[in-house]
Amino acid sequence: MSHATAALFSTDPPAAESIAAAYETVSTLGDELEDHAAVLLAIRAQSRVPELPTTIAAVHVNAEAERMGQLAREVADIARTRRAWASIPAPLLGGLRELSEGCLDTAAKAANVVESHTTISVAELTRGDDNMNRLRHLLYQQLLSNSGVIDVDAAIDLTLAARCYERFAEHAKAVAHRGALLAVGAPRG
C-alpha cells in the first residue's frame, strides 16, 4: 500500500505498475499457505493438536492480507488512471494523505504483531479506528464543501481512494487480532 500511495501522490503514474507484480507474489504465497494448512488440517483432524488454532489463525491472516493486497491494487489503479486531480484543492489532498498515513500506521502495527509474536491492545486499535473515522469524516466534509471546484472524476477517485484506505486499515486491524492469536496460540476474548 505504501508504494501505491507513493504512486497516487506522485506525478509518475507508471510507478504503480509494480503493485500488480507484488500482489501476484503475495497471492502465490497465500495459495501455498492454504495448501499447507489444508494438509495440516487433514492430518490432524482426528486429534486435538494445539497447533490447530494457530493454523486456522494463519489461514485467516492470509485471507486478510490478500484483501489488503487487492485494496493496494485498487489504489494503484486509481494512481494509473486518475483524471483531473489538478482540480483537487491542497487541503483535500492533505486529508487523503493523513488518511493514508493512518492506514499505513495500522498496517505497521499489525505487521509488528505478526512478525514479533506479540499482542496489541484493543484500546490501541480502537484509537486507530477512531482516528481513521475522524479523518474520513473530515475529508468527506471538505469534499462536499469544495464540490463546486472539483472535477467529478477527481472527486470519485478521491472518494474511492479514501474508502480503500479505510478498508485496508480494517483488514489490518483483523490481522492484528489474528496475529495476537498466533502470539498466544489460543483465542482471545
Backbone hydrogen bonds, N-H to C=O, Kabsch-Sander energy under -0.5 kcal/mol:
donor,donor_aa,acceptor,acceptor_aa,energy
5,T,1,M,-2.8
6,A,2,S,-2.2
7,A,3,H,-2.3
8,L,4,A,-2.2
9,F,5,T,-2.1
10,S,6,A,-0.7
15,A,12,D,-2.2
16,A,13,P,-2.3
17,E,14,P,-1.9
18,S,15,A,-0.7
19,I,16,A,-1.4
20,A,16,A,-0.5
20,A,17,E,-0.7
21,A,17,E,-0.7
22,A,18,S,-2.1
23,Y,19,I,-2.6
24,E,20,A,-2.1
25,T,21,A,-1.8
26,V,22,A,-2.3
27,S,23,Y,-2.8
28,T,24,E,-2.3
29,L,25,T,-2.3
30,G,26,V,-2.4
31,D,27,S,-2.3
32,E,28,T,-2.1
33,L,29,L,-2.4
34,E,30,G,-2.5
35,D,31,D,-2.3
36,H,32,E,-2.5
37,A,33,L,-2.9
38,A,34,E,-2.4
39,V,35,D,-1.9
40,L,36,H,-2.4
41,L,37,A,-3.0
42,A,38,A,-2.2
43,I,39,V,-2.5
44,R,40,L,-2.4
45,A,41,L,-0.5
45,A,42,A,-0.6
47,S,44,R,-1.2
49,V,47,S,-1.1
52,L,49,V,-1.7
54,T,50,P,-0.5
55,T,51,E,-2.7
56,I,52,L,-2.4
57,A,53,P,-2.5
58,A,54,T,-2.3
59,V,55,T,-1.9
60,H,56,I,-2.1
61,V,57,A,-2.6
62,N,58,A,-2.3
63,A,59,V,-2.1
64,E,60,H,-2.4
65,A,61,V,-2.7
66,E,62,N,-2.3
67,R,63,A,-2.0
68,M,64,E,-2.3
69,G,65,A,-2.2
70,Q,66,E,-2.1
71,L,67,R,-2.0
72,A,68,M,-2.1
73,R,69,G,-2.1
74,E,70,Q,-1.9
75,V,71,L,-2.2
76,A,72,A,-2.4
77,D,73,R,-2.6
78,I,74,E,-2.2
79,A,75,V,-2.3
80,R,76,A,-2.2
81,T,77,D,-2.2
82,R,78,I,-1.4
87,S,84,A,-1.7
88,I,85,W,-1.9
92,L,89,P,-0.8
93,L,89,P,-1.7
94,G,90,A,-2.7
95,G,91,P,-2.1
96,L,92,L,-2.3
97,R,93,L,-2.4
98,E,94,G,-2.4
99,L,95,G,-2.1
100,S,96,L,-2.4
101,E,97,R,-2.4
102,G,98,E,-2.3
103,C,99,L,-2.2
104,L,100,S,-2.6
105,D,101,E,-2.2
106,T,102,G,-2.1
107,A,103,C,-2.1
108,A,104,L,-2.3
109,K,105,D,-2.1
110,A,106,T,-2.2
111,A,107,A,-2.8
112,N,108,A,-2.2
113,V,109,K,-2.0
114,V,110,A,-2.2
115,E,111,A,-3.1
116,S,112,N,-2.5
117,H,113,V,-0.9
118,T,113,V,-1.0
125,L,121,S,-1.8
126,T,122,V,-2.6
127,R,123,A,-2.3
128,G,124,E,-1.7
129,D,125,L,-2.3
130,D,126,T,-3.0
131,N,127,R,-2.3
132,M,128,G,-2.4
133,N,129,D,-2.7
134,R,130,D,-2.3
135,L,131,N,-2.7
136,R,132,M,-2.6
137,H,133,N,-2.5
138,L,134,R,-2.5
139,L,135,L,-2.6
140,Y,136,R,-2.6
141,Q,137,H,-2.3
142,Q,138,L,-2.5
143,L,139,L,-2.6
144,L,140,Y,-2.5
145,S,141,Q,-2.2
146,N,142,Q,-1.2
147,S,144,L,-1.0
149,V,146,N,-1.8
150,I,146,N,-0.8
155,A,151,D,-2.4
156,I,152,V,-2.3
157,D,153,D,-2.6
158,L,154,A,-2.7
159,T,155,A,-2.3
160,L,156,I,-2.8
161,A,157,D,-2.7
162,A,158,L,-2.3
163,R,159,T,-2.2
164,C,160,L,-2.3
165,Y,161,A,-2.3
166,E,162,A,-2.2
167,R,163,R,-2.6
168,F,164,C,-2.7
169,A,165,Y,-2.2
170,E,166,E,-1.8
171,H,167,R,-2.4
172,A,168,F,-2.4
173,K,169,A,-2.3
174,A,170,E,-1.8
175,V,171,H,-2.2
176,A,172,A,-2.4
177,H,173,K,-2.2
178,R,174,A,-2.6
179,G,175,V,-3.2
180,A,176,A,-1.9
181,L,177,H,-1.4
182,L,178,R,-1.9
183,A,179,G,-2.1
184,V,180,A,-2.2
185,G,181,L,-2.6
